[in-house]
């Protein structure tokens, strides 16, 4: 299985701040990388698929980039509703997830 | 509106069996692959497996293949996860997801999750 290392595991940040979450694969994954957001109540929704494609309805302050083994999720200006957990997920022969990043209010 | 509603969780003893259900609505269930994903108390996410839209093919995470079985009833728009010989490490919240294959494997809708606790 491909291992996904997500950093940081937690990140204190302020409203309006620009933040970036990283995800590194143990081998190249050809941009087969998705991002999800989990709210404190457990609700999970997709944000970005295939590295950089925004899911319908997701605000444009979210963006994704990367290639090869290194990928990132950027939020350009934090809003109150963005404080949540974030997960990356790759698809090779079997999907695996990163360990998650908890975005917390500083 | 797409909705996925899981049920069947609870407290179960080690070695026992448990069957989770997920009722889907708001889309044509029989047109989509479906999947189960679980999240441990430590927040680790793990894909369990999936099933083809017509139920003719299933795929599992290698570590779970021998104990978990995914099935579906398209007439009832319901997805199932049969868990057998459960262990303490199966304690988790189990999510039903709709799975897309284009342009890549991607979970575009998730249920609210159902908790399973394995303890004597």
Interface residues (C-beta under 8 A of the other chain):
Chain A: X1 X32 X34 X36 X42 X43 X44 X45 X46 X49 X50 X53 X55 X85 X87 X89 X91 X94 X95 X96 X97 X99 X100
Chain B: X43 X44 X45 X46 X47 X61 X62 X93 X95 X103 X104 X105 X106 X107 X108 X110 X112 X113
